[in-house]
Amino acid sequence: MNQGKLNVDIAKSISELQSILKELRLKAKTSQMFFRGKGLEFEGYRNFSQDDDADDIDWKASSRAQKLLIKQYREERDLKIMFMIDVGSNMVFGSTEKIKCEFVAELVAAFSMIMLHANDRIGFILFSDTIKHFVDCQGGEKQFQIFVDNLTRSSNYGGVTNLDKALDFALNYLDKSISSVVLVSDFLRVTKNTEKKIDLLSNKLETIIIRVRDPLDITLPNIEGEIVLESPETNQQVLINPSIAGKAYEKYALEQGKIVEEMFKKNKADYLDLITDKSFAAPLAIFLKNRLLK
């Protein structure tokens, strides 16, 4: 990793996400529907038009009225959306074109741009073993540049991730003026208390969880011979043979992954799982569209 900046293409990631959102007929101005916030209230129904997406039709109401109807909401403007981003040493790891922190930087930059285009406000908490940066929600291009600068600055990364400490910070310092929280991590380090803290957060504020993993977080490569694995936290190296250690490694990774998934299912947060060997744009766009249908 470059000692100054991460290897990212923010403009390309924004363009790819916007292109797919357009294909799905999701316009930037509808982003306030992605985040329910506190003030989005159902107002009534309106007639379906050719510019609307057929997926948005309320079929029960349409059947009663004998015409196609779409739900209409009163939107809360200037939503405040807080990103919580894991910048621990575990994120400075990868076996694909983008290591995890680079993948996340492009992902959240593109995601946040949707909100800013809708005149919403974004803020961020960067955390590892401590809270590295906390910037309150603001709108505009300047806020976006501050966000991207911090996301791509390599000196902001490092330390053993303490997710519980970050969640405690959010619970203590984020009040109900915050509309939504987007929590991004690989979730490789969770404790018995993590589930309770995420549950508290998702009950207090609308919460989206995005898990980002590298293929090597799940399985070892199918190769002959030995490979060297190095801990990004301690720099310790271990020599292993994938053909011998692979099954045990995959079993542990599968069990750990299921623990995390079960944890997510038990709370009110919406959950998106991403792997760094595939573009985030289509899965994220589909995830956002599905939120509109809830």
N, C-alpha and C positions, 0 to 999 in steps of 0.2 A: 504494500500500500504506500502511495506517495506520502511523504512526511508532511506535506502541506494540505493537500486536498484529496478527497476521494475521487475515484475514476467513475464519473457519472455524466450522463447526458440528460439534463433536466428538461430542456426544450423538446427533445425527442419523446421523452416519457409523457409529457403533457399532451403533445400532439397525438400520440397513440391512444391515450385514454379518451381524449375528446372525440377522436374519429370513431371509436367504438360506441361511445355514448350517442353519437349522432346516428349511427347505424341502428341503434336500439330506440331511436326517436326520443332520447332523453336530452333535453336542452339544459344549459347551465342554469337558467332561471328556475328550474324545477328542483335545484339541489336542496332547497328548504323543505322539500317533501322527503328527502332522504333522511333528514334529521327531524324527528317529531318535536323535540324541544318541549317546553312547557305550554306554549301558547298556540299550538296548532289545533284548532277546534273544527269539528264537522259542522258545516253551515247548511248543507242541503244537497240537492242534486241539480245537475244541468244536463241539457240534451247533448248527446254524442255528436261530434262533428268529424269531418274528414281529416282534420289535423290531429285528432286524438288517436291514441294507441288502443286497439281493440282489447288489449289485456287489462285496460283500466275500467272496462264496463262492469257495472254492478248488475249482475244478471238477475238476482232476486228482485231488486227494485225495478229493473226493466220489465220483468215478467208481470209484475203487478200493474205497472203503468202502461203496458203494451207499447212501449217505445224505449229506445236505447238511452240509458242514463249513466252519468259518471258522477262519483262523489266529488263535492266541492268543499275545500277547507279554507278557513281563515288563517292565513299564514302569519307567523310571528316574524317580523323583520329583524335584521341585525342579530342573528343567532351568534352565540359565542361558543366556539368549538375548540376544546383543548386536546392537543396531541400529547400522549405520554410515550416517549420513545426510549427503548432499551439501547444504551450505547456502551454496554459492558464489553469486556474482551471477547466474550462468546460470540458477539456480533461481527468481530473482525476475523472472520473465518469463512472459507468457501472453497468449493471444488469446481465451480462453474465460472462463466464469464464475469459475473458479478458476485463478490463476496456479500454476505448477508447485509452488512451496513450500507453498502452501495445500492443494493436492491431496495432496501427500506427507504433510503434517501430519495430515490427516484419515485417510489410508490407514494410516499406521503407528500412530496412536493406536488405531484400531479393531482392527488386527492385534494390537497388544500387549495389549489388553484380553482377548482370547481366552486368551492365555498366563497372564495374571494370574488369570483365573477358574479355571484349572487348577492354581493354586498354583505356577506356575513363576516364575522371576525374570527381570527384564529390565534391561538396561543400555544405554547409548548413547554413541556417538562422533559428534559433529557436526564436520564438517570442510569447509574450503574450501582456501585456500592454506596454512593452518595447522590444527592441531587446536583447534577452538574450545572444545569441552567433552568431557570424558570422565568418565562416571559409571558406577561398577561395578554389577554386577547385584544387584538387591534385589527383593523382592516387596511386595505391598500397595498400598493406595490412595495413600499418600504418595509412593511411587516413581512411580506413574502421573501424579500431579499435577506432580511435578518434571519428568518427561519432557514432558508437554504444555506446561508453562510455557516450557520452553526451545525447543520446536518452534515455538511461536506468537509468540515474542518477536522482533520485526523487527530488533532490534539485533544478533542473532546471525547475520544474513545479510550476505554480502558477501565480496569477494575472488575471485581467479581460482582456480577449483578445481584442486587438484593431487591427483588420484586416487592416483598412485603413492606420494606421501608418506603419504597416509592408510592405504594398504595396508601400507606399511613399518611404520607405527605398530602396526597390528593384528597383524602377524606378530611384532613384537618384544614386545608387551605382553599379548596375549591368550594365555593358556596353555590346557592341555587340560581345565581345569575348566569352560571355556565349552563348552556343548553345541552351539550353532549361532550363525551370523552371518547377519544380513539386511542386505545392501548395497543402498542405494537412491540412484540418481543418474539423470541424463539421459544420461550417458556420451558427451557431445559432445566431451569432451577426454580422449582416450586416447593412449598412446604405445606404442612397440614393447615397452616393459618391462611394460606393464599386464597383458598376457596371462600372462606368467610369474608375476607377483605374485598374480594371481587364482588361478592354478593351484596355487601354493604354499599359499595360504589354504584353498582347497577341499580340498586333500589333508590339511591339518592339522586343519581344523574343518568340520563340515557347513555348507555355504554356500548361501544363497538370494540370487539377484540379481533386483532389480526395477528395470527401466528405465522411467522416467516422462518422456514427451515431450509437448510442446504440438503441435497441428497445424502451427504455423508452423515447427517444427523439421524438418518433412517436406516441406511444400509451401507456396507462396505463394498468397494468395487470388486467385480468378479474378475480377478486377475491372478495369474500364477506368481509365486515368489512372495517377497516380503515388502511391506511399505512402512514408512515412518510417519507416525502421528505426533503432532506437537500441540501441547496445551497453549492456547492463546493467553491464558492467565498466568501460568508459571514458567512457560517456555520449556518445560520438561518434555523430552521425547521418549517415545516407546516404539519398539520395532515389533510388528505383528505380521502374521501370515493370514490374509483374509479367508483363505480356504479352510483354515483351522478355527479362527476366532469369529468368523462371519456369522454363524448361526447364533452364538451366544450374544454377540453384539446386537444383532437384529431383534432377538427376543427381548433384550433389555430396552431397546429403543421403542419397540412396539408396546411394551407394558407401560413405559413412561408416557408415551403418547396417548394411550387410552386413559390414563389417570387424568391427564390434562383435559382431554375431550369430555370426560364425564364431569369434570369440574365446571366446564363451560355450560354444559347442558342443564346444570342445576340452578343457574342464575338467569337473570333477565337480559343479559347482554347478548347481542347478535355476534356471530362468530364466523370469520373467514380464514381458511387455511391456505397458505401459499407456499410453493417450493421455488427456489431460485433458478431452477433450470428451465422454467417456463415464464413467459411474460405475465405480469400482474394485470395488464390492462383489461383483457376479456373477463377473467374471473371477478375483478372488482366491479366492472360495469354491470355484469349480470347480478352480482350481489346487491348493488344499489337499486337495480330495477326491481328485484324481488322485494326489497324493503318497501317499495311503493305499493306493492300488492297486498301488504299486510293490513 
